[in-house]
């Protein structure tokens, strides 16, 4: 067996099992909820996706402040926040990268079905491994290279027609601004945007590693998350200004579209992911996270078939098996950058909360 662990080791408490289920359900829900909020005729959005991301970051900020006040006296928040304001400036780089990541998530889910989207996102394991090898001078073992090649093969197999009717790697009508190009260019542009999203996530994670290891090592985790979310709000506001229609974005009609229940569910679910992820990383280990990633792919494929009538072809099944196997094998010997033991949980929490 690949994993030598019994259920007692995987889920030491009832709470850890509940957290595992909630973690997996929220990630599966996010892709399904975003897809459900689209116009089914052309996979576009009635609402402004940048505004939705901005509101989501504001909700996360509020939650971080409340969690800080739960553990500390509210009066100390301002003093702690201001005393480490130099760290806030450093967070603008990962905040900008996550701003791109979160907005591209909506665009890419308009071009790919949820199963294809989550399969392609697993390619971040490859990018992260390569980045760690370059930035932290970590050499990959043969087992790691094997798992990365299998993962890449799984992503490719998903878009090779093995049986059934012809299957396009992307939906037929991707969201603007891709509509004005030819079908072939659309496909490659969609893959390029997925790659950009993955690279943004990986670069931001590596940069967070730097912040948490040096300038931010003594800063409270909730203060750091507050810095991240404030910077993210600023970055998304800058995108709205760049679009040149900020008055229209904050008009009554636009706000009413955001307040529709499907969009509110997207916002609340995304904010909840950050909260549950911190509990997940406190209660469980990376092996269980690997199982969660594999099960997310399976449940996403099944629910997409039930809810949106997206067929499950042979290549989808093969891709899920290959990617799940690759991630599990990789988890046996993951690329690991040595960290001080005392701050390990803090680093993991900050990285994963900010990444969603």
C-alpha positions as CSV (number, residue, x, y, z in Angstrom):
1,X,0.0,0.0,0.0
2,X,1.1,3.5,-0.7
3,X,-0.1,4.9,2.6
4,X,0.5,3.0,5.8
5,X,-2.0,4.7,8.1
6,X,-5.2,3.6,9.8
7,X,-8.3,5.7,10.3
8,X,-7.3,6.5,13.8
9,X,-4.0,8.1,12.6
10,X,-5.7,9.9,9.7
11,X,-8.6,11.3,11.9
12,X,-7.5,11.4,15.5
13,X,-10.7,13.1,16.7
14,X,-14.3,13.5,15.5
15,X,-13.6,17.2,14.9
16,X,-10.8,16.3,12.5
17,X,-13.1,14.2,10.4
18,X,-15.8,16.9,10.3
19,X,-13.1,19.4,9.2
20,X,-12.0,17.0,6.5
21,X,-15.5,16.7,5.1
22,X,-16.1,20.5,5.3
23,X,-12.8,21.2,3.6
24,X,-13.5,18.9,0.7
25,X,-17.1,20.0,0.4
26,X,-16.3,23.7,0.2
27,X,-13.7,23.3,-2.5
28,X,-16.0,21.1,-4.6
29,X,-18.8,23.6,-4.0
30,X,-16.8,26.6,-5.2
31,X,-16.4,25.3,-8.7
32,X,-20.0,24.2,-8.9
33,X,-21.4,27.4,-7.4
34,X,-19.4,29.6,-9.9
35,X,-20.6,27.4,-12.7
36,X,-24.2,27.7,-11.5
37,X,-23.9,31.5,-11.4
38,X,-23.1,31.7,-15.1
39,X,-25.5,32.3,-17.9
40,X,-26.1,28.9,-19.3
41,X,-26.4,30.1,-22.8
42,X,-22.8,31.5,-23.2
43,X,-21.1,30.8,-19.8
44,X,-20.7,34.5,-19.1
45,X,-21.5,36.4,-15.9
46,X,-24.2,38.9,-15.3
47,X,-22.3,40.3,-12.4
48,X,-18.8,42.0,-12.2
49,X,-16.4,39.2,-11.2
50,X,-13.8,41.7,-9.9
51,X,-16.4,43.3,-7.6
52,X,-17.3,39.8,-6.3
53,X,-13.6,39.0,-5.5
54,X,-13.2,42.4,-3.8
55,X,-16.2,41.7,-1.6
56,X,-14.9,38.3,-0.8
57,X,-11.6,39.7,0.4
58,X,-13.5,42.2,2.5
59,X,-15.4,39.3,4.2
60,X,-12.1,37.5,4.8
61,X,-10.7,40.7,6.3
62,X,-13.6,41.0,8.7
63,X,-13.3,37.4,9.7
64,X,-9.5,37.8,10.4
65,X,-10.1,40.9,12.6
66,X,-12.8,39.0,14.5
67,X,-10.6,36.0,15.0
68,X,-7.8,38.3,16.3
69,X,-10.1,40.0,18.7
70,X,-11.3,36.6,19.9
71,X,-7.7,35.7,21.1
72,X,-6.5,39.3,21.9
73,X,-8.0,42.4,23.3
74,X,-9.5,44.5,20.5
75,X,-7.5,47.6,21.6
76,X,-4.3,45.9,20.7
77,X,-5.3,45.3,17.1
78,X,-4.5,48.9,15.9
79,X,-1.2,48.9,17.7
80,X,-0.1,45.6,16.3
81,X,-1.3,46.5,12.9
82,X,0.6,49.8,12.8
83,X,3.8,48.5,14.4
84,X,4.4,46.1,11.5
85,X,3.1,48.2,8.6
86,X,6.4,47.5,6.7
87,X,5.3,43.9,6.4
88,X,2.0,45.1,4.9
89,X,4.0,46.6,2.0
90,X,5.7,43.3,1.3
91,X,2.3,41.6,1.0
92,X,1.4,43.7,-2.1
93,X,3.2,41.3,-4.3
94,X,1.4,38.1,-3.3
95,X,-1.8,40.1,-3.0
96,X,-1.5,41.1,-6.6
97,X,-0.7,37.6,-7.6
98,X,-3.8,36.3,-5.7
99,X,-5.9,39.0,-7.2
100,X,-5.0,37.6,-10.7
101,X,-5.6,34.1,-9.4
102,X,-9.0,34.7,-8.0
103,X,-10.3,36.7,-11.0
104,X,-8.8,34.1,-13.4
105,X,-10.7,31.4,-11.5
106,X,-14.0,32.9,-12.8
107,X,-12.7,33.3,-16.3
108,X,-11.3,29.8,-16.5
109,X,-14.5,28.2,-15.0
110,X,-16.4,29.9,-17.9
111,X,-14.1,28.1,-20.4
112,X,-13.7,24.7,-18.7
113,X,-16.1,22.4,-16.9
114,X,-15.4,22.1,-13.2
115,X,-13.8,18.7,-13.5
116,X,-11.4,19.8,-16.2
117,X,-10.6,23.0,-14.3
118,X,-9.7,21.2,-11.0
119,X,-7.7,18.6,-12.9
120,X,-5.6,21.3,-14.6
121,X,-5.1,23.1,-11.3
122,X,-3.3,20.0,-10.0
123,X,-0.5,21.0,-12.4
124,X,0.5,23.5,-9.7
125,X,2.3,20.6,-8.0
126,X,4.7,20.5,-11.0
127,X,5.2,24.3,-11.0
128,X,5.7,24.4,-7.2
129,X,8.3,21.6,-7.4
130,X,10.2,23.4,-10.1
131,X,10.1,26.7,-8.3
132,X,11.3,25.2,-5.1
133,X,14.2,23.5,-7.0
134,X,15.2,26.8,-8.5
135,X,14.6,29.2,-5.6
136,X,15.5,27.0,-2.7
137,X,18.0,24.8,-4.6
138,X,16.1,21.6,-3.8
139,X,16.8,18.6,-6.1
140,X,13.9,16.4,-7.0
141,X,14.2,12.6,-6.5
142,X,13.3,10.0,-9.1
143,X,10.1,9.3,-7.3
144,X,9.1,13.0,-7.4
145,X,9.9,13.3,-11.1
146,X,7.9,10.1,-11.8
147,X,4.9,11.4,-10.0
148,X,5.1,14.8,-11.8
149,X,5.3,13.1,-15.2
150,X,2.2,10.9,-14.3
151,X,0.4,14.1,-13.2
152,X,1.2,15.8,-16.4
153,X,0.1,12.8,-18.4
154,X,-3.2,12.8,-16.5
155,X,-3.9,16.4,-17.4
156,X,-3.1,15.6,-21.1
157,X,-5.3,12.5,-21.1
158,X,-8.3,14.5,-19.9
159,X,-8.3,16.3,-23.3
160,X,-7.6,13.3,-25.5
161,X,-10.8,11.6,-26.9
162,X,-10.5,8.0,-26.0
163,X,-14.1,7.1,-26.5
164,X,-17.6,8.5,-27.0
165,X,-18.5,11.6,-29.1
166,X,-15.9,14.3,-29.8
167,X,-14.9,16.2,-26.8
168,X,-13.5,19.7,-26.8
169,X,-11.0,20.6,-24.0
170,X,-13.0,23.8,-23.4
171,X,-16.6,24.8,-23.4
172,X,-17.8,25.9,-26.8
173,X,-18.6,29.5,-25.8
174,X,-15.9,30.9,-23.5
175,X,-16.5,34.2,-21.8
176,X,-15.4,37.5,-23.3
177,X,-12.9,38.7,-24.3
178,X,-12.1,35.3,-25.9
179,X,-15.2,35.2,-28.1
180,X,-13.7,37.2,-31.0
181,X,-11.0,34.7,-31.8
182,X,-11.2,31.4,-33.6
183,X,-11.9,28.1,-31.9
184,X,-8.3,26.9,-32.0
185,X,-6.9,30.1,-30.6
186,X,-9.6,30.0,-27.9
187,X,-8.4,26.6,-26.7
188,X,-4.8,27.6,-26.5
189,X,-5.7,30.9,-24.8
190,X,-7.8,29.0,-22.3
191,X,-4.8,26.8,-21.4
192,X,-2.6,29.8,-21.2
193,X,-4.9,31.5,-18.7
194,X,-5.0,28.3,-16.6
195,X,-1.1,28.3,-16.7
196,X,-1.0,31.9,-15.6
197,X,-3.4,31.1,-12.7
198,X,-1.3,28.2,-11.6
199,X,1.9,30.2,-11.8
200,X,0.4,33.1,-9.8
201,X,-0.6,30.7,-7.0
202,X,2.8,29.0,-6.9
203,X,4.8,32.3,-7.0
204,X,2.6,33.8,-4.3
205,X,3.1,30.7,-2.1
206,X,6.9,30.9,-2.5
207,X,6.9,34.6,-1.8
208,X,4.8,34.1,1.3
209,X,7.4,31.6,2.4
210,X,10.0,34.4,2.2
211,X,7.8,36.8,4.2
212,X,7.0,34.4,6.9
213,X,10.5,33.2,7.2
214,X,12.2,36.6,7.6
215,X,10.4,39.9,7.9
216,X,7.1,38.6,9.2
217,X,8.2,35.8,11.4
218,X,7.2,37.6,14.6
219,X,3.9,39.0,13.3
220,X,0.6,37.6,14.5
221,X,-1.0,35.3,11.9
222,X,-4.3,37.3,11.8
223,X,-2.5,40.6,11.4
224,X,-0.6,39.1,8.5
225,X,-3.8,37.9,6.9
226,X,-5.3,41.4,7.5
227,X,-2.4,42.8,5.6
228,X,-3.0,40.4,2.8
229,X,-6.7,41.0,2.5
230,X,-6.3,44.8,2.6
231,X,-3.7,44.7,-0.1
232,X,-5.9,42.4,-2.1
233,X,-8.8,44.9,-1.8
234,X,-6.6,47.6,-3.1
235,X,-5.4,45.5,-6.0
236,X,-9.0,44.6,-7.0
237,X,-10.0,48.3,-6.7
238,X,-7.1,49.2,-9.0
239,X,-8.4,46.6,-11.5
240,X,-11.9,48.2,-11.3
241,X,-10.3,51.6,-11.9
242,X,-8.4,50.2,-14.9
243,X,-11.7,48.9,-16.4
244,X,-12.9,52.5,-16.4
245,X,-16.5,51.9,-15.3
246,X,-16.2,52.0,-11.5
247,X,-19.3,54.2,-11.2
248,X,-21.3,51.6,-13.1
249,X,-19.8,48.7,-11.0
250,X,-21.1,50.3,-7.8
251,X,-24.4,51.3,-9.2
252,X,-27.7,50.0,-7.7
253,X,-28.2,47.6,-10.6
254,X,-24.7,46.1,-10.3
255,X,-25.0,45.7,-6.5
256,X,-28.4,44.0,-6.9
257,X,-26.8,41.4,-9.2
258,X,-24.1,40.7,-6.6
259,X,-26.8,40.3,-4.0
260,X,-28.5,37.5,-5.8
261,X,-28.4,34.3,-3.8
262,X,-26.2,32.3,-6.1
263,X,-23.5,35.0,-6.1
264,X,-23.8,35.5,-2.3
265,X,-23.2,31.7,-2.0
266,X,-20.0,32.1,-4.1
267,X,-18.8,34.8,-1.8
268,X,-19.6,33.1,1.5
269,X,-18.3,29.7,0.3
270,X,-15.0,31.3,-0.8
271,X,-14.6,33.1,2.5
272,X,-15.4,29.9,4.4
273,X,-12.7,28.0,2.5
274,X,-10.1,30.2,4.1
275,X,-11.4,29.7,7.6
276,X,-11.8,25.9,7.3
277,X,-8.4,25.5,5.7
278,X,-6.7,26.9,8.8
279,X,-8.6,24.3,11.0
280,X,-7.7,21.6,8.4
281,X,-4.0,22.3,8.6
282,X,-4.1,22.5,12.4
283,X,-6.0,19.2,12.8
284,X,-4.8,17.0,9.9
285,X,-1.7,16.3,7.9
286,X,-0.5,16.5,4.3
287,X,-1.4,12.9,3.6
288,X,-5.1,13.5,4.4
289,X,-4.9,16.7,2.2
290,X,-3.7,14.4,-0.6
291,X,-6.8,12.2,-0.2
292,X,-9.0,15.3,-0.1
293,X,-7.5,16.5,-3.5
294,X,-8.2,13.1,-5.1
295,X,-11.7,12.8,-3.7
296,X,-12.5,16.4,-4.8
297,X,-11.8,15.4,-8.4
298,X,-14.2,12.4,-8.1
299,X,-17.0,14.2,-6.5
300,X,-16.7,17.2,-8.8
301,X,-17.0,14.9,-11.8
302,X,-20.0,13.1,-10.4
303,X,-21.8,16.3,-9.3
304,X,-21.1,18.1,-12.5
305,X,-22.7,15.2,-14.4
306,X,-25.8,15.3,-12.0
307,X,-26.2,19.1,-11.8
308,X,-25.0,20.3,-15.2
309,X,-25.3,17.2,-17.4
310,X,-21.6,17.2,-18.1
311,X,-20.8,13.7,-19.4
312,X,-18.0,11.6,-17.8
313,X,-16.0,10.1,-20.6
314,X,-13.4,7.4,-20.4
315,X,-10.6,9.9,-20.7
316,X,-12.1,11.8,-17.6
317,X,-12.0,8.6,-15.5
318,X,-8.4,7.8,-16.7
319,X,-7.3,11.4,-16.0
320,X,-8.7,11.3,-12.4
321,X,-7.0,8.0,-11.7
322,X,-3.7,9.2,-13.0
323,X,-3.7,12.5,-11.3
324,X,-4.9,11.0,-8.0
325,X,-2.2,8.4,-8.2
326,X,0.5,11.0,-9.0
327,X,-0.5,13.3,-6.1
328,X,-0.6,10.3,-3.6
329,X,2.9,9.1,-4.8
330,X,4.2,12.6,-4.6
331,X,2.9,13.1,-1.1
332,X,5.2,10.2,0.1
333,X,8.2,12.3,-0.7
334,X,7.2,15.9,-1.2
335,X,9.5,18.7,-2.0
336,X,10.1,20.4,1.4
337,X,11.8,23.5,2.4
338,X,13.2,23.4,5.9
339,X,11.4,25.7,8.3
340,X,11.8,26.6,12.0
341,X,9.6,24.1,13.8
342,X,8.0,26.8,16.0
343,X,6.5,28.7,13.2
344,X,5.6,25.8,10.9
345,X,1.8,25.8,11.5
346,X,1.7,29.6,11.3
347,X,3.3,29.5,7.9
348,X,1.1,26.9,6.5
349,X,-2.0,28.6,7.8
350,X,-1.1,32.0,6.2
351,X,-0.1,30.5,2.9
352,X,-3.3,28.5,2.4
353,X,-5.7,31.0,3.8
354,X,-4.4,33.6,1.5
355,X,-4.3,31.4,-1.5
356,X,-8.1,31.0,-1.8
